[in-house]
Amino acid sequence: MKPILPVTGDARNRTDRPFRSAIFRGLGVLVPPLMTIVIFVWVGNTIEQYVMRPVTWGVREAILWHTADIRDNVQVADPSQRTVQIEGTTYRRLPNDTFVPERVYNRARRNRSARQPLPQTGDAVYRQYIDHTYLRPYYITPLFLVVFVVLLYLLGNFMAAGIGHFFWRRFEQGIHRLPLVRSVYSSVKQVTDFLFSESNIEYTRVVAVEYPREGIWSLGFVTGESLVDIRGIANEPVVSLLMCTSPAPMTGFTITVRKSEVIDLNITIDQALQYIVSCGVVVPPQQLVEMAEPREDVGEPTGAEQPAATDA
């Protein structure tokens, strides 16, 4: 009978390893779509809070100012009378002794939510009436998107014109005179210029270079010819390389090397970016090293390959 050996720490870790691997694989599947949803929800909430709400408030107040029919100082015979006829229209009396059209009051009261209090003033009645008549979500959201796109188009064309560019330069000069605001504005502008500028960096090819020292190979994107002064010192053509960092290829640094020291790689830009983002895990198919099949035994040497016999 074999003795029962105690379970060591290494054996216990090997036993738990499938469970941890399954957890990590589940996280790898769940986190990317979850983070994508969170980012889109955050962007939508930010736009809704800081753009749509102010715009909706302004539109509501404009409609209220233009269409509100609120009567005060109306003389009635019976103080307890709730409705009154004025110029052929039935008006509803409110607690503050003002009168609004009864159809407006009934619609505002009928469409209010359970948490909304009963309207007590003429402005409150009309605001609820406008929200449920003109500013419903399935009305205002598509209209807002259309107006927003049109405004972006007009603003872009205005900025492309000479006068628009002139006013924008004057505005930025005023921003740069503010001590604290200019630092925040400059940082935000760098990010937006990188995201929305049409003059993106155009990579010509993917190369490998021994960097940061000989014997260590790094991937780089050729962005063009480098400076003339560096070329004169090197006494040969040089190229500028963008060295992206893993796992975030949008960050990196620029180096200049001799053209003879770079090796062109047979991979595309997308494949190189996938390789960098995955920290070398995702290798292009054409760059995979195939496992060499084991050779069959050659057998005993024959002819001249046999060792010479020795004298007894």
N, C-alpha and C positions, 0 to 999 in steps of 0.2 A: 504494500500500500504506500503510495507516494505521500510524502508529508505536504500539508497545506501551507503554502508560503504566504506571508503577509503581502497585501497589496501596497506597493510602493507609490510614491508621489508621481513618478513618471508614468506608471501603468494607469493610475487614476486619471492623469491628464489625457492619456491616449484614449481612455474610455469616454471622457467628456468631449473629446474633440469633434465627433460627428454632430453632437447637439449644438455646439457653438458654431460649427460651420453652417448648419441649417439656419440658425438664427441670423448669421451674417448674410447668408444668401437671401433670406426673406427681407432683411433691411435693404439690401442692394436693389431688390425689386420694388419695394414699397416707397423708399425715400425719394427717388427722382420724380415720380408723378405727384407725390404728396407735396414736395417742395415747389413744383411747378404750379400746382393749384393754389398753394399759399401765396406765392408771388403774385399771381393774377388777381386773387382776392384782395390782397393788400393794395395793388395798383387801382383796382376798381373802387375800393373804399376810399382811397385817397382822392381820386377824381370826384367821387360822389360828395365827399365832405367839403373839399376846398374849391370845387368848380361848380358842380351841379346845384348844390344847395344855395350858394350866393346868387347864381343865375336865376334859379327858380324863385327865390325871394324877390329879386328885382322885377321879374315878370309879373309875379303876383301883385306887388305893390303898384305896378303900372296899370294893370287891369282894374285893380281896386279904385285907383284915382280916376280912371276913365269911365267906369260903369256903375260905381256905387250910387245907389238911390236911397239915401238915409234922410228921413224927415224928423225934425224936432220942432218943438213949440207948436205941436198940433193941439188945437182946442177940441176937447171931447166933452159931451154932456155928462156921461157917466164915467167917473174915475176908474171903475172896475172893468170897463169895456176893454177887451183884448184885441179886437180888430176894428178897423175903421175904413170907410170908403173915401179915397182921395182921387179925384179926377178919373173915376171909373175903375180904379185899381184897388184891390184889397190889401191893406197894410197891417202888419202884425206889430203889436206893442211889445217892447222889450223892457226889462227891469229898470233901465236907466231913462225911461220915458222917451225913447226914440222909436221911430217906426221904420220898418223895412217891408218890401213886398212880401206877402205871405208865401208865394211860391218859392222865393229865395230862402225864406226861413225854413219852410218844410223840407226842402231839398237838403239844406245844410244839417238839419236835425236828423233826417232819415239816413243820411250817408255817413254820419260821424261814427267813429269806432267806439267801443265800449269804454275805453279809457279817456276819451275826450269829453270834457265837461260840456254842458249845454251852453250855447252861445249867449252871452249876456249883453253884448254891445253890437252896434251895427257893423263895425269893422270886423269883429270876430265872426259874425254871421256871413259876411261877404267873403272873408278869407276861406272859410270852410266851403262855401258855395263855389268859389273859383277853383279850389283844389279838386273838387269832385266833378267839375264841369269842364274845365279847360286844361288842368295840369295833372291829368291822370298819368301814371307811369308809362303805360303803353302808348301814350301820346307824346309825352315830353322827352322820353329817352331817345327814340329815333330822330325826333326833331333836333334835339341837342347834338346828336352825332353828326347830322347833316350840316347844321350851322357851324359846328366846330371844325369840320373838314373844310368847309368853304372859307372860314376865317383863316385857317392855316394856309390855304392856297393863296388868298389875297395878301396875307402878310408876307409869304415867301416871294411873291411877285413884287411887292412893294420894296422889300429888302434888296431884291436884285436890281432895282432901279437905282440910279445915281443919288437921287434925293433921299430915298429911304436909307441907303448906306451912309449918307452924310449924317442924318439925324441919329442913326444907331451909333455911329462913332462918337458923336457928342454925348450921347447917353452913357456910353461906357467910360468915357473920360470923366464924367461926373461921378460914376460909381467908384472908379479907382482913386478918387480923392477922399473917400470915406475910409477911415483907418481900419475898422473891424469888418465892414461889409465887403471891402475889396478882396480880402483874403478868402472869405467864403465864396464870393462870386467867381473868383478866378479858379478855384478848385472845381466848382460845379461846371463852369464853362469848359474846362479841359475834358471832363467826362462827357458832356453833351457833344462837344466837337468830335470826340472819338467815336461816339455812337451814331451820330446823325450826319456827319460830314460825308460828302460824296467823294472827296479826294482821299480814298483809303490807300494804304500802302499796298503796292502791287508786287508780290513775290514772283521772281523769275524762275527760280528752281530751288530744290532742296539739296543741300550738300552736307558732308561730314567734315569736321575739322578737329584736329588735336587741340583740345582746349579743356581745362585751363593749363594743362601741361602735356608734354609729350607722353604718349601711351594711353591717354584718356580721350575718347572720341565723343563729340557732341554734335547734335543736329543743329543746323542753322538754315535760315532762309536768306537767299541772296536778294538784297533790296536795290542794288545798283553799284556803280563805280564809286570809289571812295574819294577822298580829298586829293587834290593835285600835289600838295606838299608832302603827304605821306607817300604817294607814289614816287616822288623824286628821291626821298630818303631810302625807300626800299629798292630803287633801281629796277623795278619791274611792276607790271600791272597788279593792282590790289582791288579787293572787293569789300563791300560793306555787308555784314551779316547781322541779322536779327536773331539773337539767341533767346528763344522762348523758354520759360521755366515750367516745370511740372508741379502740380496738375492744372495750373491756370495759365494757358498759353497767351492770354492777353497781357501778361506782364513779362518783362524780360529786359534785355540790354543790348546795345549795339557794339560790335567790335569790327576792326578792320584787319584783314589778313592778306597775305600774298595769294595771288590767284593760283599759283602752283601748289599751294599747300591745302587746297580744298579738293574734295572728291565728290563728283556728282553721283547722286543716288537715284536708283530706278524706282522712285515712289512719287506719288502725287502729293499735292499740298494737303488735301483732306486726310490722306493716309498718315502723313507726318504729324498733323495735328492730333489725330486719334492716338498715335504712338506716344505723343507727349502727354496728352490728357490722362491716358491709362498708365503713365509711368513705365512704359515699355512693355506692358502686358499684351496689348493689341498690336501684333506684328503684321505688316502687309503680307498677303499670301505669297507673293513672288520673292519675299525676303526670308521665308521660313527655311530653316536648315533641315533637310531631310536626313533621317537616320540612315546611316550606311548599313546595308545588309551584311551579316557575317559571311565571310568567305568559307567555302568548303575546303576540307583538308586536301592538300596537294598530293600527299602520299610520300612514299620513300623516294629519295633522290636516286636518279639513274644516270648511267654513263659517267661523264667526267665529274658529276656532282658527288659520286660515291667516294668515300674516303679511301685512300690508297692502303693496300694491305701491308703489314709490317712483317719483317722476318721474325720467325719464332726464336 
